[in-house]
Every structure is written in C-alpha cells, then in structure tokens.
Amino acid sequence: MKAFARVGAQLRLEEVRSEIAALLRTFPDLARGAGARQTSPAAGAPKARKRRNLSAAARKAISDAQKKRWAAQRAKQG
C-alpha cells in the first residue's frame, strides 16, 4: 500500500513541477520571489518610513525651542 502511495506522490510531484514551470514561463518575474515585485521602486510601492521615538523631555525641549523661535519672529514683525 505504501509503495502505491509513493508512486502516486511521485506522479503528483511531477505534475506540480510542470505546473510551476508553466507558471514561470508565463510570469518570469515570479522567479525573483514573492515579495520582489512589491518592494521595487519601479512598482511604485512606497517604502516604510522609519519613525524616531522621542522621549517626553526631548519633545518638550523641541517645543520650547520652537516657541522661542516663534516669539522672536513675532517680536521682529511688530
């Protein structure tokens, strides 16, 4: 029984391999891998932007510095 299962599995494996070969002939870009087309710049897929994680103290320092710049700009205008 196991021998028949093995023969059947080998036949199915050959069928699958021929289906893969036919697909690769039809769609050659599939040979590069599943995600290759999605990450290429030519495909127009935007790259994920890395975000910086600032501490609360760093955010406050930036906020205070910007407020100081705005105050200086307002004082200069009038």
mmCIF file of the N, C-alpha and C atoms, coordinates in Angstrom:
data_MODEL
# 
_entry.id   MODEL 
# 
loop_
_atom_site.group_PDB 
_atom_site.id 
_atom_site.type_symbol 
_atom_site.label_atom_id 
_atom_site.label_alt_id 
_atom_site.label_comp_id 
_atom_site.label_asym_id 
_atom_site.label_entity_id 
_atom_site.label_seq_id 
_atom_site.pdbx_PDB_ins_code 
_atom_site.Cartn_x 
_atom_site.Cartn_y 
_atom_site.Cartn_z 
_atom_site.occupancy 
_atom_site.B_iso_or_equiv 
_atom_site.pdbx_formal_charge 
_atom_site.auth_seq_id 
_atom_site.auth_comp_id 
_atom_site.auth_asym_id 
_atom_site.auth_atom_id 
_atom_site.pdbx_PDB_model_num 
ATOM 1   N N  . MET A 1 1  ? 0.827  -1.193 0.000   1.00 0.00 ? 1  MET A N  1 
ATOM 2   C CA . MET A 1 1  ? 0.000  0.000  0.000   1.00 0.00 ? 1  MET A CA 1 
ATOM 3   C C  . MET A 1 1  ? 0.873  1.259  0.000   1.00 0.00 ? 1  MET A C  1 
ATOM 4   N N  . LYS A 1 2  ? 1.925  1.219  0.826   1.00 0.00 ? 2  LYS A N  1 
ATOM 5   C CA . LYS A 1 2  ? 2.822  2.359  0.913   1.00 0.00 ? 2  LYS A CA 1 
ATOM 6   C C  . LYS A 1 2  ? 3.536  2.608  -0.421  1.00 0.00 ? 2  LYS A C  1 
ATOM 7   N N  . ALA A 1 3  ? 3.833  1.542  -1.133  1.00 0.00 ? 3  ALA A N  1 
ATOM 8   C CA . ALA A 1 3  ? 4.504  1.663  -2.428  1.00 0.00 ? 3  ALA A CA 1 
ATOM 9   C C  . ALA A 1 3  ? 3.604  2.374  -3.436  1.00 0.00 ? 3  ALA A C  1 
ATOM 10  N N  . PHE A 1 4  ? 2.299  2.069  -3.414  1.00 0.00 ? 4  PHE A N  1 
ATOM 11  C CA . PHE A 1 4  ? 1.366  2.739  -4.318  1.00 0.00 ? 4  PHE A CA 1 
ATOM 12  C C  . PHE A 1 4  ? 1.250  4.229  -3.966  1.00 0.00 ? 4  PHE A C  1 
ATOM 13  N N  . ALA A 1 5  ? 1.233  4.534  -2.675  1.00 0.00 ? 5  ALA A N  1 
ATOM 14  C CA . ALA A 1 5  ? 1.162  5.935  -2.238  1.00 0.00 ? 5  ALA A CA 1 
ATOM 15  C C  . ALA A 1 5  ? 2.400  6.685  -2.703  1.00 0.00 ? 5  ALA A C  1 
ATOM 16  N N  . ARG A 1 6  ? 3.543  6.023  -2.628  1.00 0.00 ? 6  ARG A N  1 
ATOM 17  C CA . ARG A 1 6  ? 4.793  6.662  -3.053  1.00 0.00 ? 6  ARG A CA 1 
ATOM 18  C C  . ARG A 1 6  ? 4.777  6.960  -4.555  1.00 0.00 ? 6  ARG A C  1 
ATOM 19  N N  . VAL A 1 7  ? 4.299  6.001  -5.341  1.00 0.00 ? 7  VAL A N  1 
ATOM 20  C CA . VAL A 1 7  ? 4.216  6.196  -6.788  1.00 0.00 ? 7  VAL A CA 1 
ATOM 21  C C  . VAL A 1 7  ? 3.246  7.339  -7.098  1.00 0.00 ? 7  VAL A C  1 
ATOM 22  N N  . GLY A 1 8  ? 2.128  7.357  -6.419  1.00 0.00 ? 8  GLY A N  1 
ATOM 23  C CA . GLY A 1 8  ? 1.151  8.433  -6.618  1.00 0.00 ? 8  GLY A CA 1 
ATOM 24  C C  . GLY A 1 8  ? 1.733  9.787  -6.237  1.00 0.00 ? 8  GLY A C  1 
ATOM 25  N N  . ALA A 1 9  ? 2.473  9.818  -5.146  1.00 0.00 ? 9  ALA A N  1 
ATOM 26  C CA . ALA A 1 9  ? 3.093  11.068 -4.704  1.00 0.00 ? 9  ALA A CA 1 
ATOM 27  C C  . ALA A 1 9  ? 4.130  11.540 -5.713  1.00 0.00 ? 9  ALA A C  1 
ATOM 28  N N  . GLN A 1 10 ? 4.899  10.614 -6.273  1.00 0.00 ? 10 GLN A N  1 
ATOM 29  C CA . GLN A 1 10 ? 5.897  10.987 -7.273  1.00 0.00 ? 10 GLN A CA 1 
ATOM 30  C C  . GLN A 1 10 ? 5.234  11.546 -8.531  1.00 0.00 ? 10 GLN A C  1 
ATOM 31  N N  . LEU A 1 11 ? 4.140  10.930 -8.957  1.00 0.00 ? 11 LEU A N  1 
ATOM 32  C CA . LEU A 1 11 ? 3.419  11.427 -10.126 1.00 0.00 ? 11 LEU A CA 1 
ATOM 33  C C  . LEU A 1 11 ? 2.862  12.829 -9.873  1.00 0.00 ? 11 LEU A C  1 
ATOM 34  N N  . ARG A 1 12 ? 2.291  13.010 -8.692  1.00 0.00 ? 12 ARG A N  1 
ATOM 35  C CA . ARG A 1 12 ? 1.740  14.328 -8.351  1.00 0.00 ? 12 ARG A CA 1 
ATOM 36  C C  . ARG A 1 12 ? 2.848  15.375 -8.274  1.00 0.00 ? 12 ARG A C  1 
ATOM 37  N N  . LEU A 1 13 ? 4.008  14.986 -7.751  1.00 0.00 ? 13 LEU A N  1 
ATOM 38  C CA . LEU A 1 13 ? 5.149  15.895 -7.670  1.00 0.00 ? 13 LEU A CA 1 
ATOM 39  C C  . LEU A 1 13 ? 5.581  16.343 -9.065  1.00 0.00 ? 13 LEU A C  1 
ATOM 40  N N  . GLU A 1 14 ? 5.620  15.419 -9.999  1.00 0.00 ? 14 GLU A N  1 
ATOM 41  C CA . GLU A 1 14 ? 5.975  15.776 -11.381 1.00 0.00 ? 14 GLU A CA 1 
ATOM 42  C C  . GLU A 1 14 ? 4.937  16.717 -11.991 1.00 0.00 ? 14 GLU A C  1 
ATOM 43  N N  . GLU A 1 15 ? 3.658  16.478 -11.688 1.00 0.00 ? 15 GLU A N  1 
ATOM 44  C CA . GLU A 1 15 ? 2.601  17.364 -12.189 1.00 0.00 ? 15 GLU A CA 1 
ATOM 45  C C  . GLU A 1 15 ? 2.786  18.776 -11.633 1.00 0.00 ? 15 GLU A C  1 
ATOM 46  N N  . VAL A 1 16 ? 3.059  18.858 -10.352 1.00 0.00 ? 16 VAL A N  1 
ATOM 47  C CA . VAL A 1 16 ? 3.240  20.170 -9.713  1.00 0.00 ? 16 VAL A CA 1 
ATOM 48  C C  . VAL A 1 16 ? 4.461  20.873 -10.297 1.00 0.00 ? 16 VAL A C  1 
ATOM 49  N N  . ARG A 1 17 ? 5.543  20.135 -10.497 1.00 0.00 ? 17 ARG A N  1 
ATOM 50  C CA . ARG A 1 17 ? 6.750  20.745 -11.076 1.00 0.00 ? 17 ARG A CA 1 
ATOM 51  C C  . ARG A 1 17 ? 6.482  21.265 -12.483 1.00 0.00 ? 17 ARG A C  1 
ATOM 52  N N  . SER A 1 18 ? 5.690  20.528 -13.274 1.00 0.00 ? 18 SER A N  1 
ATOM 53  C CA . SER A 1 18 ? 5.396  21.011 -14.625 1.00 0.00 ? 18 SER A CA 1 
ATOM 54  C C  . SER A 1 18 ? 4.480  22.238 -14.570 1.00 0.00 ? 18 SER A C  1 
ATOM 55  N N  . GLU A 1 19 ? 3.553  22.271 -13.602 1.00 0.00 ? 19 GLU A N  1 
ATOM 56  C CA . GLU A 1 19 ? 2.699  23.457 -13.436 1.00 0.00 ? 19 GLU A CA 1 
ATOM 57  C C  . GLU A 1 19 ? 3.537  24.671 -13.049 1.00 0.00 ? 19 GLU A C  1 
ATOM 58  N N  . ILE A 1 20 ? 4.511  24.479 -12.158 1.00 0.00 ? 20 ILE A N  1 
ATOM 59  C CA . ILE A 1 20 ? 5.393  25.568 -11.752 1.00 0.00 ? 20 ILE A CA 1 
ATOM 60  C C  . ILE A 1 20 ? 6.187  26.080 -12.941 1.00 0.00 ? 20 ILE A C  1 
ATOM 61  N N  . ALA A 1 21 ? 6.709  25.155 -13.746 1.00 0.00 ? 21 ALA A N  1 
ATOM 62  C CA . ALA A 1 21 ? 7.479  25.553 -14.925 1.00 0.00 ? 21 ALA A CA 1 
ATOM 63  C C  . ALA A 1 21 ? 6.616  26.357 -15.887 1.00 0.00 ? 21 ALA A C  1 
ATOM 64  N N  . ALA A 1 22 ? 5.364  25.938 -16.073 1.00 0.00 ? 22 ALA A N  1 
ATOM 65  C CA . ALA A 1 22 ? 4.459  26.674 -16.967 1.00 0.00 ? 22 ALA A CA 1 
ATOM 66  C C  . ALA A 1 22 ? 4.163  28.065 -16.412 1.00 0.00 ? 22 ALA A C  1 
ATOM 67  N N  . LEU A 1 23 ? 3.956  28.165 -15.111 1.00 0.00 ? 23 LEU A N  1 
ATOM 68  C CA . LEU A 1 23 ? 3.699  29.474 -14.492 1.00 0.00 ? 23 LEU A CA 1 
ATOM 69  C C  . LEU A 1 23 ? 4.909  30.392 -14.637 1.00 0.00 ? 23 LEU A C  1 
ATOM 70  N N  . LEU A 1 24 ? 6.107  29.849 -14.444 1.00 0.00 ? 24 LEU A N  1 
ATOM 71  C CA . LEU A 1 24 ? 7.311  30.669 -14.558 1.00 0.00 ? 24 LEU A CA 1 
ATOM 72  C C  . LEU A 1 24 ? 7.560  31.114 -15.997 1.00 0.00 ? 24 LEU A C  1 
ATOM 73  N N  . ARG A 1 25 ? 7.166  30.287 -16.957 1.00 0.00 ? 25 ARG A N  1 
ATOM 74  C CA . ARG A 1 25 ? 7.269  30.722 -18.358 1.00 0.00 ? 25 ARG A CA 1 
ATOM 75  C C  . ARG A 1 25 ? 6.284  31.859 -18.636 1.00 0.00 ? 25 ARG A C  1 
ATOM 76  N N  . THR A 1 26 ? 5.105  31.773 -18.053 1.00 0.00 ? 26 THR A N  1 
ATOM 77  C CA . THR A 1 26 ? 4.087  32.792 -18.268 1.00 0.00 ? 26 THR A CA 1 
ATOM 78  C C  . THR A 1 26 ? 4.405  34.070 -17.496 1.00 0.00 ? 26 THR A C  1 
ATOM 79  N N  . PHE A 1 27 ? 4.872  33.923 -16.258 1.00 0.00 ? 27 PHE A N  1 
ATOM 80  C CA . PHE A 1 27 ? 5.173  35.060 -15.389 1.00 0.00 ? 27 PHE A CA 1 
ATOM 81  C C  . PHE A 1 27 ? 6.623  34.960 -14.912 1.00 0.00 ? 27 PHE A C  1 
ATOM 82  N N  . PRO A 1 28 ? 7.591  35.376 -15.727 1.00 0.00 ? 28 PRO A N  1 
ATOM 83  C CA . PRO A 1 28 ? 9.004  35.210 -15.358 1.00 0.00 ? 28 PRO A CA 1 
ATOM 84  C C  . PRO A 1 28 ? 9.408  35.992 -14.109 1.00 0.00 ? 28 PRO A C  1 
ATOM 85  N N  . ASP A 1 29 ? 8.693  37.075 -13.800 1.00 0.00 ? 29 ASP A N  1 
ATOM 86  C CA . ASP A 1 29 ? 9.060  37.861 -12.614 1.00 0.00 ? 29 ASP A CA 1 
ATOM 87  C C  . ASP A 1 29 ? 8.780  37.116 -11.316 1.00 0.00 ? 29 ASP A C  1 
ATOM 88  N N  . LEU A 1 30 ? 7.999  36.047 -11.368 1.00 0.00 ? 30 LEU A N  1 
ATOM 89  C CA . LEU A 1 30 ? 7.746  35.254 -10.161 1.00 0.00 ? 30 LEU A CA 1 
ATOM 90  C C  . LEU A 1 30 ? 8.989  34.517 -9.687  1.00 0.00 ? 30 LEU A C  1 
ATOM 91  N N  . ALA A 1 31 ? 9.945  34.306 -10.575 1.00 0.00 ? 31 ALA A N  1 
ATOM 92  C CA . ALA A 1 31 ? 11.159 33.579 -10.212 1.00 0.00 ? 31 ALA A CA 1 
ATOM 93  C C  . ALA A 1 31 ? 11.998 34.363 -9.210  1.00 0.00 ? 31 ALA A C  1 
ATOM 94  N N  . ARG A 1 32 ? 11.816 35.688 -9.150  1.00 0.00 ? 32 ARG A N  1 
ATOM 95  C CA . ARG A 1 32 ? 12.597 36.516 -8.219  1.00 0.00 ? 32 ARG A CA 1 
ATOM 96  C C  . ARG A 1 32 ? 12.125 36.384 -6.793  1.00 0.00 ? 32 ARG A C  1 
ATOM 97  N N  . GLY A 1 33 ? 10.964 35.854 -6.578  1.00 0.00 ? 33 GLY A N  1 
ATOM 98  C CA . GLY A 1 33 ? 10.452 35.687 -5.226  1.00 0.00 ? 33 GLY A CA 1 
ATOM 99  C C  . GLY A 1 33 ? 9.125  36.393 -5.072  1.00 0.00 ? 33 GLY A C  1 
ATOM 100 N N  . ALA A 1 34 ? 8.429  36.060 -4.025  1.00 0.00 ? 34 ALA A N  1 
ATOM 101 C CA . ALA A 1 34 ? 7.072  36.572 -3.832  1.00 0.00 ? 34 ALA A CA 1 
ATOM 102 C C  . ALA A 1 34 ? 7.047  38.064 -3.582  1.00 0.00 ? 34 ALA A C  1 
ATOM 103 N N  . GLY A 1 35 ? 7.987  38.595 -2.802  1.00 0.00 ? 35 GLY A N  1 
ATOM 104 C CA . GLY A 1 35 ? 7.945  40.000 -2.443  1.00 0.00 ? 35 GLY A CA 1 
ATOM 105 C C  . GLY A 1 35 ? 8.803  40.896 -3.306  1.00 0.00 ? 35 GLY A C  1 
ATOM 106 N N  . ALA A 1 36 ? 9.488  40.345 -4.293  1.00 0.00 ? 36 ALA A N  1 
ATOM 107 C CA . ALA A 1 36 ? 10.438 41.136 -5.074  1.00 0.00 ? 36 ALA A CA 1 
ATOM 108 C C  . ALA A 1 36 ? 9.753  42.257 -5.836  1.00 0.00 ? 36 ALA A C  1 
ATOM 109 N N  . ARG A 1 37 ? 8.585  41.971 -6.419  1.00 0.00 ? 37 ARG A N  1 
ATOM 110 C CA . ARG A 1 37 ? 7.922  42.985 -7.223  1.00 0.00 ? 37 ARG A CA 1 
ATOM 111 C C  . ARG A 1 37 ? 7.349  44.102 -6.348  1.00 0.00 ? 37 ARG A C  1 
ATOM 112 N N  . GLN A 1 38 ? 6.893  43.775 -5.160  1.00 0.00 ? 38 GLN A N  1 
ATOM 113 C CA . GLN A 1 38 ? 6.266  44.754 -4.299  1.00 0.00 ? 38 GLN A CA 1 
ATOM 114 C C  . GLN A 1 38 ? 7.260  45.759 -3.729  1.00 0.00 ? 38 GLN A C  1 
ATOM 115 N N  . THR A 1 39 ? 8.497  45.363 -3.527  1.00 0.00 ? 39 THR A N  1 
ATOM 116 C CA . THR A 1 39 ? 9.458  46.255 -2.889  1.00 0.00 ? 39 THR A CA 1 
ATOM 117 C C  . THR A 1 39 ? 10.276 47.056 -3.877  1.00 0.00 ? 39 THR A C  1 
ATOM 118 N N  . SER A 1 40 ? 10.106 46.789 -5.180  1.00 0.00 ? 40 SER A N  1 
ATOM 119 C CA . SER A 1 40 ? 10.912 47.513 -6.148  1.00 0.00 ? 40 SER A CA 1 
ATOM 120 C C  . SER A 1 40 ? 10.377 48.924 -6.328  1.00 0.00 ? 40 SER A C  1 
ATOM 121 N N  . PRO A 1 41 ? 11.258 49.929 -6.463  1.00 0.00 ? 41 PRO A N  1 
ATOM 122 C CA . PRO A 1 41 ? 10.801 51.297 -6.637  1.00 0.00 ? 41 PRO A CA 1 
ATOM 123 C C  . PRO A 1 41 ? 10.024 51.491 -7.931  1.00 0.00 ? 41 PRO A C  1 
ATOM 124 N N  . ALA A 1 42 ? 10.309 50.680 -8.947  1.00 0.00 ? 42 ALA A N  1 
ATOM 125 C CA . ALA A 1 42 ? 9.607  50.809 -10.220 1.00 0.00 ? 42 ALA A CA 1 
ATOM 126 C C  . ALA A 1 42 ? 8.133  50.462 -10.070 1.00 0.00 ? 42 ALA A C  1 
ATOM 127 N N  . ALA A 1 43 ? 7.804  49.629 -9.113  1.00 0.00 ? 43 ALA A N  1 
ATOM 128 C CA . ALA A 1 43 ? 6.418  49.232 -8.913  1.00 0.00 ? 43 ALA A CA 1 
ATOM 129 C C  . ALA A 1 43 ? 5.623  50.333 -8.230  1.00 0.00 ? 43 ALA A C  1 
ATOM 130 N N  . GLY A 1 44 ? 6.296  51.354 -7.730  1.00 0.00 ? 44 GLY A N  1 
ATOM 131 C CA . GLY A 1 44 ? 5.603  52.466 -7.100  1.00 0.00 ? 44 GLY A CA 1 
ATOM 132 C C  . GLY A 1 44 ? 5.199  52.205 -5.663  1.00 0.00 ? 44 GLY A C  1 
ATOM 133 N N  . ALA A 1 45 ? 5.700  51.147 -5.085  1.00 0.00 ? 45 ALA A N  1 
ATOM 134 C CA . ALA A 1 45 ? 5.358  50.854 -3.700  1.00 0.00 ? 45 ALA A CA 1 
ATOM 135 C C  . ALA A 1 45 ? 6.156  51.779 -2.784  1.00 0.00 ? 45 ALA A C  1 
ATOM 136 N N  . PRO A 1 46 ? 5.473  52.535 -1.943  1.00 0.00 ? 46 PRO A N  1 
ATOM 137 C CA . PRO A 1 46 ? 6.200  53.439 -1.052  1.00 0.00 ? 46 PRO A CA 1 
ATOM 138 C C  . PRO A 1 46 ? 6.959  52.654 0.009   1.00 0.00 ? 46 PRO A C  1 
ATOM 139 N N  . LYS A 1 47 ? 8.136  53.131 0.314   1.00 0.00 ? 47 LYS A N  1 
ATOM 140 C CA . LYS A 1 47 ? 8.927  52.477 1.352   1.00 0.00 ? 47 LYS A CA 1 
ATOM 141 C C  . LYS A 1 47 ? 8.419  52.940 2.716   1.00 0.00 ? 47 LYS A C  1 
ATOM 142 N N  . ALA A 1 48 ? 8.455  52.032 3.657   1.00 0.00 ? 48 ALA A N  1 
ATOM 143 C CA . ALA A 1 48 ? 8.021  52.362 5.005   1.00 0.00 ? 48 ALA A CA 1 
ATOM 144 C C  . ALA A 1 48 ? 9.003  53.358 5.617   1.00 0.00 ? 48 ALA A C  1 
ATOM 145 N N  . ARG A 1 49 ? 8.476  54.429 6.182   1.00 0.00 ? 49 ARG A N  1 
ATOM 146 C CA . ARG A 1 49 ? 9.309  55.451 6.782   1.00 0.00 ? 49 ARG A CA 1 
ATOM 147 C C  . ARG A 1 49 ? 9.609  55.088 8.228   1.00 0.00 ? 49 ARG A C  1 
ATOM 148 N N  . LYS A 1 50 ? 10.865 55.162 8.597   1.00 0.00 ? 50 LYS A N  1 
ATOM 149 C CA . LYS A 1 50 ? 11.218 54.872 9.978   1.00 0.00 ? 50 LYS A CA 1 
ATOM 150 C C  . LYS A 1 50 ? 10.888 56.087 10.836  1.00 0.00 ? 50 LYS A C  1 
ATOM 151 N N  . ARG A 1 51 ? 10.245 55.854 11.936  1.00 0.00 ? 51 ARG A N  1 
ATOM 152 C CA . ARG A 1 51 ? 9.851  56.923 12.842  1.00 0.00 ? 51 ARG A CA 1 
ATOM 153 C C  . ARG A 1 51 ? 10.798 56.938 14.033  1.00 0.00 ? 51 ARG A C  1 
ATOM 154 N N  . ARG A 1 52 ? 11.181 58.156 14.429  1.00 0.00 ? 52 ARG A N  1 
ATOM 155 C CA . ARG A 1 52 ? 12.026 58.264 15.608  1.00 0.00 ? 52 ARG A CA 1 
ATOM 156 C C  . ARG A 1 52 ? 11.143 58.336 16.838  1.00 0.00 ? 52 ARG A C  1 
ATOM 157 N N  . ASN A 1 53 ? 11.567 57.689 17.885  1.00 0.00 ? 53 ASN A N  1 
ATOM 158 C CA . ASN A 1 53 ? 10.843 57.737 19.148  1.00 0.00 ? 53 ASN A CA 1 
ATOM 159 C C  . ASN A 1 53 ? 11.556 58.710 20.068  1.00 0.00 ? 53 ASN A C  1 
ATOM 160 N N  . LEU A 1 54 ? 10.899 59.814 20.354  1.00 0.00 ? 54 LEU A N  1 
ATOM 161 C CA . LEU A 1 54 ? 11.490 60.823 21.227  1.00 0.00 ? 54 LEU A CA 1 
ATOM 162 C C  . LEU A 1 54 ? 10.950 60.671 22.640  1.00 0.00 ? 54 LEU A C  1 
ATOM 163 N N  . SER A 1 55 ? 11.793 60.946 23.587  1.00 0.00 ? 55 SER A N  1 
ATOM 164 C CA . SER A 1 55 ? 11.347 60.922 24.974  1.00 0.00 ? 55 SER A CA 1 
ATOM 165 C C  . SER A 1 55 ? 10.504 62.169 25.237  1.00 0.00 ? 55 SER A C  1 
ATOM 166 N N  . ALA A 1 56 ? 9.786  62.171 26.335  1.00 0.00 ? 56 ALA A N  1 
ATOM 167 C CA . ALA A 1 56 ? 8.959  63.327 26.695  1.00 0.00 ? 56 ALA A CA 1 
ATOM 168 C C  . ALA A 1 56 ? 9.840  64.562 26.889  1.00 0.00 ? 56 ALA A C  1 
ATOM 169 N N  . ALA A 1 57 ? 11.011 64.382 27.459  1.00 0.00 ? 57 ALA A N  1 
ATOM 170 C CA . ALA A 1 57 ? 11.916 65.512 27.684  1.00 0.00 ? 57 ALA A CA 1 
ATOM 171 C C  . ALA A 1 57 ? 12.406 66.084 26.351  1.00 0.00 ? 57 ALA A C  1 
ATOM 172 N N  . ALA A 1 58 ? 12.696 65.213 25.405  1.00 0.00 ? 58 ALA A N  1 
ATOM 173 C CA . ALA A 1 58 ? 13.147 65.684 24.094  1.00 0.00 ? 58 ALA A CA 1 
ATOM 174 C C  . ALA A 1 58 ? 12.033 66.431 23.379  1.00 0.00 ? 58 ALA A C  1 
ATOM 175 N N  . ARG A 1 59 ? 10.795 65.912 23.455  1.00 0.00 ? 59 ARG A N  1 
ATOM 176 C CA . ARG A 1 59 ? 9.668  66.610 22.834  1.00 0.00 ? 59 ARG A CA 1 
ATOM 177 C C  . ARG A 1 59 ? 9.459  67.980 23.462  1.00 0.00 ? 59 ARG A C  1 
ATOM 178 N N  . LYS A 1 60 ? 9.603  68.064 24.783  1.00 0.00 ? 60 LYS A N  1 
ATOM 179 C CA . LYS A 1 60 ? 9.435  69.346 25.467  1.00 0.00 ? 60 LYS A CA 1 
ATOM 180 C C  . LYS A 1 60 ? 10.531 70.319 25.061  1.00 0.00 ? 60 LYS A C  1 
ATOM 181 N N  . ALA A 1 61 ? 11.754 69.852 24.932  1.00 0.00 ? 61 ALA A N  1 
ATOM 182 C CA . ALA A 1 61 ? 12.862 70.717 24.527  1.00 0.00 ? 61 ALA A CA 1 
ATOM 183 C C  . ALA A 1 61 ? 12.627 71.267 23.120  1.00 0.00 ? 61 ALA A C  1 
ATOM 184 N N  . ILE A 1 62 ? 12.150 70.417 22.226  1.00 0.00 ? 62 ILE A N  1 
ATOM 185 C CA . ILE A 1 62 ? 11.858 70.866 20.863  1.00 0.00 ? 62 ILE A CA 1 
ATOM 186 C C  . ILE A 1 62 ? 10.718 71.880 20.886  1.00 0.00 ? 62 ILE A C  1 
ATOM 187 N N  . SER A 1 63 ? 9.684  71.595 21.653  1.00 0.00 ? 63 SER A N  1 
ATOM 188 C CA . SER A 1 63 ? 8.542  72.507 21.754  1.00 0.00 ? 63 SER A CA 1 
ATOM 189 C C  . SER A 1 63 ? 8.967  73.863 22.298  1.00 0.00 ? 63 SER A C  1 
ATOM 190 N N  . ASP A 1 64 ? 9.764  73.850 23.361  1.00 0.00 ? 64 ASP A N  1 
ATOM 191 C CA . ASP A 1 64 ? 10.224 75.112 23.953  1.00 0.00 ? 64 ASP A CA 1 
ATOM 192 C C  . ASP A 1 64 ? 11.082 75.900 22.968  1.00 0.00 ? 64 ASP A C  1 
ATOM 193 N N  . ALA A 1 65 ? 11.953 75.222 22.249  1.00 0.00 ? 65 ALA A N  1 
ATOM 194 C CA . ALA A 1 65 ? 12.810 75.897 21.279  1.00 0.00 ? 65 ALA A CA 1 
ATOM 195 C C  . ALA A 1 65 ? 11.979 76.508 20.158  1.00 0.00 ? 65 ALA A C  1 
ATOM 196 N N  . GLN A 1 66 ? 10.956 75.786 19.684  1.00 0.00 ? 66 GLN A N  1 
ATOM 197 C CA . GLN A 1 66 ? 10.112 76.317 18.611  1.00 0.00 ? 66 GLN A CA 1 
ATOM 198 C C  . GLN A 1 66 ? 9.299  77.509 19.102  1.00 0.00 ? 66 GLN A C  1 
ATOM 199 N N  . LYS A 1 67 ? 8.791  77.447 20.315  1.00 0.00 ? 67 LYS A N  1 
ATOM 200 C CA . LYS A 1 67 ? 8.040  78.572 20.877  1.00 0.00 ? 67 LYS A CA 1 
ATOM 201 C C  . LYS A 1 67 ? 8.934  79.799 20.995  1.00 0.00 ? 67 LYS A C  1 
ATOM 202 N N  . LYS A 1 68 ? 10.201 79.578 21.358  1.00 0.00 ? 68 LYS A N  1 
ATOM 203 C CA . LYS A 1 68 ? 11.147 80.686 21.446  1.00 0.00 ? 68 LYS A CA 1 
ATOM 204 C C  . LYS A 1 68 ? 11.376 81.303 20.061  1.00 0.00 ? 68 LYS A C  1 
ATOM 205 N N  . ARG A 1 69 ? 11.506 80.449 19.031  1.00 0.00 ? 69 ARG A N  1 
ATOM 206 C CA . ARG A 1 69 ? 11.681 80.966 17.665  1.00 0.00 ? 69 ARG A CA 1 
ATOM 207 C C  . ARG A 1 69 ? 10.456 81.755 17.221  1.00 0.00 ? 69 ARG A C  1 
ATOM 208 N N  . TRP A 1 70 ? 9.246  81.241 17.519  1.00 0.00 ? 70 TRP A N  1 
ATOM 209 C CA . TRP A 1 70 ? 8.031  81.950 17.130  1.00 0.00 ? 70 TRP A CA 1 
ATOM 210 C C  . TRP A 1 70 ? 7.941  83.303 17.842  1.00 0.00 ? 70 TRP A C  1 
ATOM 211 N N  . ALA A 1 71 ? 8.304  83.339 19.128  1.00 0.00 ? 71 ALA A N  1 
ATOM 212 C CA . ALA A 1 71 ? 8.263  84.593 19.882  1.00 0.00 ? 71 ALA A CA 1 
ATOM 213 C C  . ALA A 1 71 ? 9.243  85.598 19.284  1.00 0.00 ? 71 ALA A C  1 
ATOM 214 N N  . ALA A 1 72 ? 10.431 85.141 18.901  1.00 0.00 ? 72 ALA A N  1 
ATOM 215 C CA . ALA A 1 72 ? 11.407 86.038 18.294  1.00 0.00 ? 72 ALA A CA 1 
ATOM 216 C C  . ALA A 1 72 ? 10.892 86.561 16.951  1.00 0.00 ? 72 ALA A C  1 
ATOM 217 N N  . GLN A 1 73 ? 10.247 85.708 16.176  1.00 0.00 ? 73 GLN A N  1 
ATOM 218 C CA . GLN A 1 73 ? 9.695  86.117 14.880  1.00 0.00 ? 73 GLN A CA 1 
ATOM 219 C C  . GLN A 1 73 ? 8.573  87.140 15.079  1.00 0.00 ? 73 GLN A C  1 
ATOM 220 N N  . ARG A 1 74 ? 7.694  86.915 16.063  1.00 0.00 ? 74 ARG A N  1 
ATOM 221 C CA . ARG A 1 74 ? 6.611  87.880 16.322  1.00 0.00 ? 74 ARG A CA 1 
ATOM 222 C C  . ARG A 1 74 ? 7.170  89.208 16.800  1.00 0.00 ? 74 ARG A C  1 
ATOM 223 N N  . ALA A 1 75 ? 8.225  89.177 17.624  1.00 0.00 ? 75 ALA A N  1 
ATOM 224 C CA . ALA A 1 75 ? 8.820  90.416 18.119  1.00 0.00 ? 75 ALA A CA 1 
ATOM 225 C C  . ALA A 1 75 ? 9.467  91.181 16.969  1.00 0.00 ? 75 ALA A C  1 
ATOM 226 N N  . LYS A 1 76 ? 10.029 90.465 16.008  1.00 0.00 ? 76 LYS A N  1 
ATOM 227 C CA . LYS A 1 76 ? 10.665 91.100 14.873  1.00 0.00 ? 76 LYS A CA 1 
ATOM 228 C C  . LYS A 1 76 ? 9.630  91.756 13.949  1.00 0.00 ? 76 LYS A C  1 
ATOM 229 N N  . GLN A 1 77 ? 8.440  91.168 13.830  1.00 0.00 ? 77 GLN A N  1 
ATOM 230 C CA . GLN A 1 77 ? 7.422  91.682 12.926  1.00 0.00 ? 77 GLN A CA 1 
ATOM 231 C C  . GLN A 1 77 ? 6.713  92.922 13.481  1.00 0.00 ? 77 GLN A C  1 
ATOM 232 N N  . GLY A 1 78 ? 6.623  93.036 14.727  1.00 0.00 ? 78 GLY A N  1 
ATOM 233 C CA . GLY A 1 78 ? 5.877  94.205 15.165  1.00 0.00 ? 78 GLY A CA 1 
ATOM 234 C C  . GLY A 1 78 ? 5.944  94.384 16.609  1.00 0.00 ? 78 GLY A C  1 
# 
